[in-house]
């Protein structure tokens, strides 16, 4: 399997997801912006705005290559000189505060010295946590993981909790999901430190990544359709703007994907499409005791196993 085949699949995945999201929204259409990276490669940025469901969202495809920047080589402890990276990245900010924000990314990375790996994941950031929706989301992701390895879900759920953590707030970005990175052919398939025999080959890892990518539309469509008709008022919109502010803080301060894109001279507009159209920061805001807002904050912590709720 060559890198071109992987990039071709990701490009088709972008097409399929955009078509499905336009159907889910029912009003807005994606606008496409093709771009080229000066150092090599390029991509297709697609943004949807002003919809019945989606206030702003992006579904980006990229396949970039060229000389690896020294800061990237140092950060990732790599020995090759040329890199290739391809993937699809999605963030959706709904208009309704009752519908959650969602993020998904699937990607492949390769160096000229033969080093290669896959990464990705899906995570959900509700403005208001609904336990039954959180349970459905995580159980669906577990089913996807279990089709490939029964250790994957627990391992990648914990990884998501650790990754999507706003350290300066001591809270998770949302209810997590799954996150994985640097999954390479031949690595043990089980938990970190496992002594089992060498793990999946490249084809098996790619099959898992494809399954993750194809889980996105069904799981989000179900949750969005459950909540898009829920009533809300000014209080809920105010809370939505505050939670969007937390989302911005994570993406700009902690997200490694944002840093990687900027470090490799990626297209700034595409990298920052993950930011909401409007957000707010209120000084020293505290949730009212006994409120839905306080209940949501109580769920923003590591270690909740929603599959057992």
N, C-alpha and C positions, 0 to 999 in steps of 0.2 A: 504494500500500500504506500503510495507516494503522497507527498504533501499537497500536490495539486488535487488529488482525489478528495482529500479532507476539506480543502478550501471550497471545492465545488459543492460538496454536501452542505457546508455551512451557508453558502450562497442560496441554495435551494431552500434551506430551512428558513432563512430570512423571508423569502417569498411566501412560503406557506404560512408563517406566523403573521405576517402583515395582512394577508388575505383574510385570515380567520379573525384578526382583531378588528378589521374594518366591518366585518359582519357582526361581531359582538357589539361594537359601538353603535352601528346603525345610521350614523350621520357623517362623521368626519372621514377623510381619506388621507393617506400618507403622502407627504411630499418627499421626493427623492433628490439627494444631492450627491453626485459622484465626485470623488476627489482623488488626487494623486499625492503620494508622499514624496517629497524631493529626493530622499535617500533611496527610494525603491518601493514599489507596490502602491496600494491605495485602498479604496473601499467605497461603500454605498451607505450613506447616512439617510435614514428615513424617519421623519418626524410627523406625528399626528397631533393636532391641536383643536381645541374648541368643540369636542364631540359631545354627544349625549352622555357618554360614560367617562371618556378619557379627556381630561383637561389638557394634559400634555404627556406625550410619550415618545419614546424613540426605540427603534429596532435597527441596530447598526451591524453591518458586516465589514470586516477588514481582512486584508491579506497583505502584510508588509514584510519587507526584507531589506537586507543591506548590511553595512558595517555596524557591529554592535558597539554602542557607546561604552566608554570605559567605566562610567558610573554604573551601568547595568551589569557589566561583566563582574565588577567588584561586588555589587550587592547580591548577585545570584551565584557568585563563586564559580564562574564559567571559564572554560579555557579556549573555546572556539573564537573565531574572529567575525564570522558572518552568522546572522540570525534570520529566521523566518517565523512569523507569528500570524495566525489566522483565527477567527472566531466570530461569534455573534453575541452581542450584548444588548440587553433590554431593560428599560426602566419605564414603568407606567405610573403616572400620578393622576388618580381619578378626580373628577369634579366633586363627587359626594364625599363628605368626611366619613360616611358609613361604609364605603368601599375601601379596601386596603391598597396601599402602594405595593408593587411587586417588582422584583429584580431577578433577572436570569442571565447567566453567562456560560457559554461553552467555548473552549478554546484549545488550540494546539500550538506548541512551541518546539522549534528545532534549531540546533546549532550546527555549524559546518563540521564540527568534530564528531558528529553522530549523536550527541546528547539530544534527547527528545522527551516530551511529556505532554499529558493532557491535564486540563483543569476545568473548573466550572462550579455550578451549583444554582440553586433557586432559594430565595428567602422572601418572606412576607413581612410587611410592616403595616399592621393595622393602625389607624388612628384610634379606633376603639377595639380592643381585643374581645372577640366573641369566642368563648371556649370551644363550642361545637365546630366552628369554622377552623380554628387552629388544629383541632384533632383531625378533621377531615384532611387538611393540608398535609400534616405530617404523616398520617397513615398512607396517603397516596404516594408520598415520596419514599416511604419505607417499602411499599410494594414495588416501586421502580428499582430501588437498590437491591431488594431481595431477589429479583429476577437474575441478578448477576453475581452477587455474593452476600450472604446473610450477615456478614460483619460490616458491610459498607454503611448501612444506615446509622448505626450507633456511633461509628467512628466519625462519619461526616457530619452528623448532627452536632456532636461535641465541637468539631472543628468550626462549624458555623457559629455556635455560641461564642467561641473565643475570638473568631475573626470579626463578626459584626457586633463588636462591643465598643461603646463610646466610653473610653476610659475616664475622660475628664468629667463625665456625668455619672459614672458608675451604673450604667444601665445598658441593656442590649438595644440595638437599633429597632428591633421588632420581636417577632416570635421565632426568629431563626428559620431554619430549614436544613439544607445540606450545603456543604462547601468542601471542595477538594482541590488540591493543587499538586503539581509535580508527580502525577501518577505516570510512572514509566514502565515500559515492558520489562518483565522479569522480576519486578519488585514483589515481595510477599503480598498476597492479596488480603490478608487478615489485618489484625490490629497492629499499630506500630510496635516494633520490637518482636514481632512474631518470628518463630524459628521454622515455620512451615516451608515447604518446597517453593521454588520460584513461582511467582504469580502469573497473571494474565499476559498474553502476548499483545502486540499492538492492535490486532484486529478485535480482540475481546475488549480492550479498553475503549476503542472507538465505538463499539456496539453499546457500551454502557453510556458513553457521552451522548450518543445519538438518542438513546432512550430518555435521558434527562431532558434533552432539548425538546423532545416530542411530548413530554409530560406537561410542559408549560401551559399550552393553550387549554387543555381539558381541566386542569386543576384551577386555573384562574377564572375561566369562564363560569365554572360552578359557583365559586365564592362570589364573584361579581354579580351574577344573576340573583343570588340569594339576598344581596344587600342593596342593590341599586335603587330599589323602590322604598327603602326605609326613609322615614321622615326625619328632618333635621332643621335646626334653626341657627340663629346667629351664634349661640354658645358653641355649638358643634363646629361651625366654620372657624371660629376663633381658635378652638383647640386644634383643628386641622392645621392651621397656619403655624402654630407652635411646634407641632410634631414634624411638620415639614422642615422647620428650622433645625431640629435635631438631625434630620436626614442629611441636610446640607453640611452640618458640622462633621458628620462621619465621613462623607464623601471627600471633603476637602482636606481634612486633617489626617485621617487614618487609612483611607482606601488605597491599597497597593496598585489596583488597576489604573486609577487616576494618575498615580505617580509614574507608573510604567509608560502610559501613553504620552505623558509630557516629557519624560526622559528620552523617549525614542523619537521625539519630534513629530508625534502624531497630530492629527487635526484637532485643534483646540475646541471648535464648536461641537465636534462629534464626541470628544471626551467629556465635555461638560453638559451634554444633553441630559444627563441623569439628574440635573438640578430641577426643582419644581419651578413653575412660572412665577409663583408668589409664595413667600414664606414670612415668618415674623419671629421676633425675639422680644420677649417681655421681661423686664428686669425682675429677678428673684420671684418668678411665678411659682405659686404653689397650688396644688389641686385641692378643691373643697373636700373636706372629710366626708366619706360615705358616698362620694359621687362616682359616676362612671369613669371620669377621668382618673380619679385615684385608683379605681379598680384596675384600669389599664396599666398604670405605672407599676402596680404590684406584680404584673406578669412579665415585666421587662427585666428579667434576670436569667442568669445561666442555670442550666440543669433541669428545666422542666421537660419531662418526657410526655409530650402530648399524645403519643400513641396509646398511653395507658390511662388517659383521662376519660 
